[in-house]
Amino acid sequence: MAAHPAKKAKMENGSSGIGPMVTGGTVSWDRGGEPFFSMGAGTLRVPMAMHATHREKLCEVLRKRPEVGAGAVILLQGGKEASVYDTDTNWDFKQESNFQYLFGVKEPDCYAALRVHDARAVLFVPRMEKMYQAWCGPIKPPAWFQKAYGVHEAAHTDEIVQTLRELGAKELLCVRGSPNRDSGLQLEEPNFDGKDQFGFNQRGSGALWDELNEIRSVKDEEELKILQWVNDVSAEAHLETMRAVQGGQREHLAEATFKYKAALRGCFRVGYSCICGSGRRNAILHYGHAAEPNSELVQAGSLRLLDMGAEYHGYSADVTCSFPVSGRFSRPQRIVYEAVWDAVLAVERVLQPGVCYKDMHRLAQRTLLERMTSAGLFVGSVEDMMAAGLMFHFMPHGLGHQLGLDVHDVGGYPPGEFRKDDPSVQENLRLGRKVKENMVLTVEPGFYFIDYLIEEALADTKKGGFINQEVLHEFWADVGGVRIEDDVVITSNGCRVLTCVPRTVEEIEAVMAGGAWQVSAACCRSYTAGSKM
């Protein structure tokens, strides 16, 4: 790969016009001149007007906040293109999620201003040197960005100060200062020449952060279409991967198959590192990282646990399928799988607005304990096991999380509450609040045989007394771990499952034997809270 010079410089852009408004990479225009994102024929069209709606909604709620003064302007910095260490190649770019939510911009190194009192939006793009055209293609002028992303105005990043003055900015609001309630990490402060000429409203920025998190946590109609799309694409890719899996392969062939099948439908990215475990490695919750890279041989009689989700326009699915490589579940594998499936159903049948997800986590734990007690793995009172915290040793993660532009999306805790402060943080509850209509979240109970956690439980006099060690070793050797993960949207009186893959033992075995399976939103399960369906 040839090296190229620095892409940004304060020079003329080398382009004098917009050119024919037909297509711009992933941005196209409909017959009415309205821009939309798509990845070509047969893929989903996402209107850029969706982002204008997000901006208007945010400004509307901020105008009601006393912390936000007259003349307030939100200043956002998009994601930055980053070099791979000291080389002139770059990491794969992903847009910062708040910037994506409000503007839908695919290019790096951009800024944006949003005037609160009327939602006037200005996009700032870097000024490129002429040689950019030789290395990276035509230089698009600000007018192109203005039309492509549906903003009121576009300018270069060296014009931020002048534009802020024209907007009448008396104070700036930035998404900084408040940590992500899930990770505890903070965004960097927007940085531009001349920023010291404007006052920064810290309390108003806190209000911005809270409101942006809350708005992002409840999805609108267009977002739900995208999340259904990535679930359908993910389901099709999972199906093809299940059918392709064989003993003797390397685990990463499942990752390659999934990515290829998703790319055929326009999803060229996945939302997170693919987890492609098999056998005992199913018990490594985030298997597939650099130190454990989906690289081992798949044994013929083992279970596979594949956690992979396609991404489109920044929105990600998060789907986990567990299934036997042989196409038939062994007795221990079936027992554990059906226990986890029962936990999924127990939760999905009662989900509705107002339900606290901490209670759903406990329901899933209790269901797993009941089923595995019936199977002989545990002995004693389930309530005593719950009080002792036994399930942490077999499911050391929370039941699920919010889903959207981040696979662990914002809004898992309401304003003023943080995951790290939750007394149940040991169980890693990423979602610990009452759910609302049109929230999209995951339901992903699991049951794992993790060596050190089981050894800890056995060493504890009280917890160890609940475990039948003879039965334990039968499961330990044959299962590794099982997780089932659905993406669901909360409806007015229940929930709708977005994920359409084989779930029962009978469905999985039939599909792996060559049976047909139709992926369609119409085939997704829906529940009215309290129903037995």
C-alpha positions in Angstrom: 0.0 0.0 0.0 1.4 3.4 -1.0 1.9 6.0 1.6 0.0 9.3 1.3 0.7 12.7 2.8 -1.3 14.3 5.5 -4.9 14.9 4.5 -5.7 18.1 6.3 -4.3 21.5 5.6 -5.7 25.1 5.5 -5.5 25.3 1.7 -8.2 25.8 -1.0 -10.2 22.7 -1.5 -9.5 22.3 -5.2 -13.2 21.9 -6.1 -15.6 24.6 -7.3 -19.0 22.9 -7.5 -21.3 20.3 -6.3 -21.5 18.2 -9.4 -24.4 15.9 -10.4 -26.5 15.1 -7.3 -26.9 11.4 -7.9 -24.9 9.5 -5.3 -22.1 10.1 -2.9 -20.8 6.8 -1.7 -23.4 5.7 0.8 -25.5 8.8 0.5 -28.0 9.1 -2.4 -31.1 11.3 -3.2 -34.6 10.3 -3.9 -36.7 11.8 -6.7 -37.8 14.5 -4.4 -34.2 15.5 -3.7 -34.2 14.1 -0.1 -31.0 12.4 1.0 -30.9 8.9 2.3 -28.3 6.4 3.4 -28.2 2.9 1.8 -25.6 0.3 0.7 -27.2 -0.3 -2.7 -30.0 -2.3 -4.3 -31.7 -4.6 -1.9 -30.6 -2.8 1.3 -32.5 -0.6 3.7 -32.9 3.1 2.9 -32.4 5.4 6.0 -33.7 8.9 5.4 -31.3 11.6 6.6 -34.4 13.4 7.9 -34.2 10.9 10.8 -31.2 12.8 12.2 -33.0 16.2 11.8 -35.8 14.7 13.9 -33.3 13.7 16.6 -31.8 17.2 16.6 -35.2 18.8 17.0 -36.2 16.5 19.7 -33.0 17.2 21.7 -33.4 21.0 21.4 -37.0 20.8 22.4 -36.3 19.1 25.7 -33.2 21.4 26.4 -35.3 24.5 26.0 -37.2 23.4 29.0 -34.1 22.9 31.2 -33.4 25.9 33.4 -29.6 25.1 33.3 -29.6 26.0 29.5 -29.4 29.7 28.9 -30.5 31.9 26.0 -28.1 31.9 23.2 -27.0 28.3 23.9 -25.3 26.4 21.1 -24.3 22.7 21.3 -20.8 22.1 19.9 -20.1 18.5 19.0 -16.8 16.9 17.8 -17.1 13.8 15.7 -14.8 10.9 15.7 -11.1 11.5 14.8 -9.2 9.5 12.2 -6.3 7.8 14.1 -3.0 6.4 12.9 -2.0 2.8 13.8 0.7 3.7 16.3 3.6 5.5 14.5 2.6 4.4 10.9 0.8 6.2 8.2 -2.0 3.7 8.0 -5.2 4.2 10.0 -7.4 2.3 12.3 -10.8 1.4 10.8 -12.9 4.5 11.5 -16.2 4.5 13.4 -18.2 7.6 14.0 -18.7 8.8 17.6 -22.1 7.7 18.5 -23.7 11.0 19.6 -22.4 12.6 16.4 -23.9 9.7 14.4 -27.2 10.0 16.2 -27.6 13.7 15.5 -26.0 14.0 12.1 -25.4 10.6 10.5 -22.0 11.8 9.1 -19.7 9.1 7.9 -16.5 11.2 7.5 -14.0 11.6 10.3 -12.6 14.8 11.8 -15.9 16.8 11.6 -17.5 19.2 14.0 -21.1 20.4 14.3 -23.0 23.3 15.9 -26.6 23.1 16.9 -28.4 26.2 18.1 -30.8 25.3 20.9 -33.6 27.8 20.4 -34.4 26.8 16.7 -32.4 23.6 16.1 -30.3 25.3 13.3 -27.6 22.9 12.4 -24.2 23.6 10.9 -21.7 20.9 9.9 -18.0 21.6 9.8 -15.7 19.5 7.6 -11.9 19.6 7.3 -10.3 21.6 4.6 -8.3 19.2 2.4 -5.1 19.8 0.5 -5.1 19.4 -3.2 -3.1 16.1 -3.2 -6.0 14.5 -1.3 -7.6 14.0 -4.7 -4.8 11.8 -5.9 -4.8 9.6 -2.9 -8.4 9.5 -1.7 -10.6 10.8 -4.4 -12.5 14.0 -5.2 -12.7 16.7 -2.6 -16.3 17.4 -1.8 -17.1 21.1 -1.0 -19.2 22.2 2.0 -22.3 22.6 -0.2 -22.2 18.8 -0.9 -22.2 18.0 2.8 -25.0 20.5 3.4 -27.2 18.7 0.9 -26.0 15.2 1.7 -26.7 15.4 5.4 -29.7 17.7 5.4 -28.2 20.4 7.6 -28.9 24.2 7.3 -25.3 25.1 6.5 -21.9 23.5 6.1 -18.5 25.2 6.4 -14.9 24.2 7.0 -13.5 23.5 10.5 -11.3 26.6 10.3 -14.6 28.7 10.2 -16.0 27.5 13.5 -15.4 30.7 15.5 -16.8 32.9 12.8 -19.9 30.7 12.4 -20.5 30.5 16.2 -20.5 34.3 16.3 -23.0 34.3 13.4 -25.2 31.9 15.4 -25.2 34.3 18.3 -23.6 31.8 20.7 -23.5 33.2 24.2 -22.6 29.8 25.8 -21.5 26.4 24.5 -22.8 23.1 25.6 -20.6 20.0 25.0 -21.1 16.3 25.7 -18.3 16.1 28.2 -17.7 16.1 31.9 -20.2 13.2 32.6 -18.9 9.7 32.3 -20.7 7.0 30.3 -23.0 5.3 32.9 -22.0 1.9 31.6 -18.2 2.1 31.1 -17.4 5.0 33.4 -15.3 6.6 30.6 -15.6 10.1 29.3 -15.5 11.7 25.9 -12.7 14.2 25.2 -13.5 17.9 25.3 -14.1 19.4 21.8 -10.9 21.3 20.8 -10.7 24.0 18.2 -8.7 27.2 17.7 -10.5 30.1 19.4 -12.7 28.1 21.8 -11.5 30.3 24.7 -13.6 33.2 23.1 -16.8 31.4 24.2 -18.2 30.6 27.6 -18.7 27.0 28.5 -21.9 26.1 30.5 -21.0 23.2 32.7 -24.4 22.7 34.2 -26.1 23.0 30.9 -23.7 20.4 29.4 -24.7 18.1 32.2 -28.3 18.6 31.2 -27.4 17.9 27.5 -25.7 14.7 28.5 -28.7 13.5 30.5 -31.2 14.4 27.9 -29.2 12.9 25.0 -28.8 9.6 26.9 -32.5 9.5 27.6 -33.6 10.3 24.0 -31.2 7.8 22.5 -32.5 5.1 24.9 -36.0 5.2 23.4 -36.0 4.4 19.7 -38.1 6.1 17.1 -39.8 4.4 14.1 -36.8 4.8 11.7 -34.4 3.4 14.3 -36.7 0.4 14.9 -36.6 -0.3 11.1 -32.8 -0.3 11.2 -32.6 -2.5 14.2 -35.1 -5.0 12.6 -33.0 -4.9 9.5 -29.7 -5.7 11.2 -31.5 -8.5 13.1 -32.8 -10.0 9.9 -29.4 -9.8 8.3 -27.7 -11.3 11.4 -30.3 -14.1 11.6 -29.6 -15.0 7.9 -25.9 -14.9 8.5 -26.2 -17.0 11.7 -28.3 -19.6 9.8 -25.7 -20.0 7.1 -23.0 -20.2 9.7 -24.8 -22.9 11.7 -25.2 -25.0 8.5 -21.5 -24.6 7.6 -20.0 -25.5 10.9 -18.2 -28.9 11.0 -15.9 -30.6 13.4 -12.2 -30.2 12.6 -12.5 -26.6 11.4 -10.9 -23.7 13.1 -13.3 -21.6 15.1 -12.7 -18.4 13.1 -14.3 -19.9 10.0 -17.6 -19.2 11.6 -16.6 -15.6 12.0 -15.5 -15.4 8.3 -18.8 -17.0 7.2 -20.9 -14.6 9.2 -19.1 -11.5 8.1 -19.3 -12.6 4.4 -23.0 -13.3 4.5 -23.7 -10.0 6.4 -21.7 -8.1 3.8 -23.7 -9.5 1.0 -26.7 -7.7 2.5 -24.8 -4.4 2.9 -23.6 -4.8 6.4 -19.9 -4.4 6.0 -19.2 -4.0 9.7 -20.0 -6.0 12.8 -21.1 -4.2 15.9 -18.4 -5.8 18.1 -15.7 -8.5 18.1 -17.2 -11.8 17.0 -17.3 -14.4 19.8 -17.0 -17.9 18.2 -16.4 -20.3 21.0 -16.6 -24.1 21.1 -16.6 -26.7 23.8 -14.9 -25.4 27.0 -14.2 -22.1 25.4 -17.9 -21.3 25.4 -17.3 -20.4 29.1 -15.1 -17.5 28.1 -17.7 -14.7 28.1 -15.9 -12.4 25.6 -13.9 -15.0 23.7 -12.5 -13.8 20.4 -10.3 -11.0 21.6 -6.6 -10.7 20.6 -5.4 -13.2 23.3 -8.1 -15.7 22.5 -8.8 -15.1 18.8 -11.4 -17.8 17.8 -8.5 -19.9 16.7 -8.9 -23.4 18.2 -10.0 -26.6 16.5 -13.7 -27.4 16.8 -14.4 -30.9 18.2 -17.1 -32.9 16.5 -19.2 -33.5 19.6 -18.9 -30.1 21.1 -21.4 -27.2 21.4 -20.7 -23.9 19.6 -21.6 -20.5 21.1 -21.6 -17.8 18.4 -22.2 -14.2 19.5 -22.2 -12.0 16.4 -24.2 -9.0 15.2 -24.3 -7.1 12.0 -24.1 -3.3 11.9 -25.9 -0.8 9.5 -25.7 3.0 9.6 -24.1 2.6 13.0 -26.8 0.5 14.6 -25.9 -3.0 15.7 -27.7 -6.3 16.3 -26.4 -8.5 19.2 -27.4 -12.1 18.6 -26.1 -15.3 20.3 -26.9 -18.9 19.1 -25.7 -22.0 20.9 -26.0 -25.3 19.0 -24.3 -28.8 18.7 -21.7 -29.2 16.0 -23.0 -32.8 15.3 -26.5 -31.5 14.7 -27.9 -33.4 17.7 -27.7 -32.3 21.3 -26.3 -34.7 23.9 -28.3 -35.2 27.0 -26.3 -32.8 29.2 -26.2 -30.3 26.4 -29.9 -30.4 25.9 -30.6 -30.1 29.6 -28.6 -26.9 30.0 -29.8 -25.5 26.7 -33.5 -25.9 27.6 -32.9 -24.4 31.0 -31.5 -21.3 29.4 -34.3 -21.2 26.9 -36.8 -21.4 29.7 -35.2 -18.4 31.3 -35.5 -16.5 28.0 -39.2 -17.3 27.8 -39.8 -16.5 31.5 -38.5 -13.0 31.0 -40.0 -12.2 27.6 -43.4 -13.3 28.7 -43.6 -10.6 31.4 -41.6 -7.8 29.9 -43.6 -4.6 29.5 -43.2 -0.8 30.3 -42.6 -0.2 33.9 -40.9 -3.5 34.7 -37.5 -3.1 36.4 -34.8 -5.1 34.6 -33.1 -5.9 37.8 -36.2 -8.0 38.7 -36.0 -9.6 35.2 -32.4 -10.6 36.0 -33.5 -12.2 39.3 -36.3 -14.0 37.4 -33.8 -15.5 34.9 -31.5 -16.6 37.8 -34.4 -18.2 39.7 -35.6 -20.0 36.5 -32.1 -21.4 35.8 -31.7 -22.6 39.4 -35.1 -24.3 39.3 -34.4 -26.1 36.1 -30.9 -27.2 37.0 -32.2 -28.4 40.4 -34.7 -30.5 38.6 -31.8 -31.9 36.5 -29.9 -32.9 39.7 -27.1 -30.4 39.4 -28.2 -28.5 42.5 -29.8 -29.7 45.8 -31.7 -27.6 48.3 -33.9 -24.6 48.4 -33.8 -22.3 45.4 -34.6 -19.3 47.6 -31.6 -20.3 49.8 -29.4 -20.5 46.6 -30.7 -17.0 45.6 -29.8 -15.6 49.0 -26.4 -17.1 48.9 -25.6 -15.7 45.4 -25.0 -19.1 43.9 -26.0 -18.1 40.3 -23.2 -15.6 40.0 -20.8 -18.6 39.7 -22.7 -20.0 36.7 -23.9 -16.7 35.1 -21.5 -13.9 36.1 -23.1 -11.3 33.8 -26.3 -9.3 33.7 -29.4 -10.4 31.8 -29.0 -7.8 29.1 -28.4 -4.3 28.0 -29.7 -1.5 25.9 -29.0 -1.8 22.2 -28.6 0.8 19.4 -25.7 2.8 18.1 -23.5 1.2 20.8 -23.9 -2.5 21.3 -23.9 -1.7 25.0 -26.0 1.4 24.4 -26.6 4.4 26.7 -29.5 4.6 29.1 -29.0 1.5 31.1 -29.3 3.6 34.2 -31.4 6.8 34.6 -29.9 10.2 35.2 -28.1 10.4 38.5 -27.5 6.6 38.7 -24.4 4.8 37.5 -23.7 1.1 36.9 -20.5 1.3 39.0 -22.4 2.5 42.0 -25.1 -0.2 41.8 -24.8 -2.7 44.8 -25.3 -5.5 42.3 -22.3 -4.5 40.3 -20.7 -7.8 41.0 -23.2 -9.3 38.6 -22.4 -6.7 35.9 -25.9 -5.4 35.4 -25.6 -3.1 32.5 -29.4 -2.5 32.5 -30.8 -1.7 35.9 -33.8 0.5 35.4 -37.5 0.3 34.6 -38.0 -0.2 30.9 -40.0 2.1 28.6 -42.0 1.5 25.4 -39.7 1.5 22.3 -36.6 0.7 24.3 -34.6 -2.0 22.5 -32.6 -4.4 24.7 -31.1 -7.8 24.9 -32.4 -10.8 26.7 -29.4 -13.0 27.1 -29.3 -15.5 30.0 -26.5 -18.0 30.0 -25.2 -20.9 32.0 -21.5 -21.5 32.1 -18.9 -23.9 33.6 -16.1 -21.5 34.4 -13.3 -23.3 36.2 -12.3 -20.7 38.7 -15.8 -19.5 39.6 -17.0 -23.1 40.2 -13.9 -23.8 42.3 -14.7 -20.7 44.3 -18.2 -21.9 44.9 -17.1 -25.4 45.9 -14.6 -23.9 48.3 -17.4 -22.0 50.0 -19.1 -24.2 52.6 -22.5 -22.8 52.0 -22.5 -22.6 48.2 -20.6 -25.8 47.8 -23.3 -27.6 49.7 -25.8 -26.8 47.0 -23.8 -28.5 44.2 -24.0 -32.2 43.3 -20.4 -32.7 42.3 -21.0 -36.0 40.6 -23.5 -34.4 38.2 -21.4 -31.3 37.9 -18.5 -33.1 36.3 -20.8 -34.6 33.6 -22.0 -31.2 32.6 -18.6 -29.6 33.0 -17.0 -31.9 30.5 -19.7 -31.9 27.9 -21.2 -28.4 27.8 -18.7 -25.6 28.5 -21.4 -22.9 28.3 -24.7 -21.9 26.7 -26.0 -18.5 26.0 -29.2 -17.5 24.1 -29.5 -13.9 23.1 -32.5 -12.2 21.6 -32.9 -8.5 20.8 -36.4 -7.2 21.8 -38.3 -4.0 21.6 -40.7 -3.0 24.4 -44.2 -2.5 23.2 -47.1 -0.8 24.9 -48.2 -4.0 26.6 -45.4 -6.5 26.2 -42.4 -7.0 23.9 -41.6 -8.0 20.4 -38.6 -10.2 19.6 -36.6 -8.8 16.6 -34.4 -11.9 16.3 -35.7 -14.7 14.1 -33.5 -17.7 14.4 -34.2 -21.3 15.4 -34.4 -21.4 19.2 -36.0 -24.7 20.4 -34.0 -27.9 20.4 -36.3 -29.3 17.8 -36.0 -26.2 15.5 -32.2 -26.2 15.7 -31.8 -30.0 15.0 -34.2 -29.7 12.1 -32.3 -26.8 10.5 -29.0 -28.5 11.0 -30.4 -31.5 9.3 -31.2 -29.4 6.2 -34.7 -28.1 7.1 -35.9 -24.8 5.9 -36.1 -21.6 8.0 -37.6 -18.3 6.9 -36.2 -15.2 8.3 -38.9 -12.5 8.4 -40.0 -9.8 10.8 -43.5 -11.4 10.5 -42.1 -14.6 12.0 -40.7 -12.8 15.1 -42.3 -13.7 18.4 -44.5 -11.2 20.2 -45.7 -11.3 23.8 -48.4 -9.6 25.7 -47.2 -9.4 29.3 -48.6 -12.4 31.3 -49.6 -14.4 28.3 -48.6 -18.1 28.0 -47.8 -18.0 24.3 
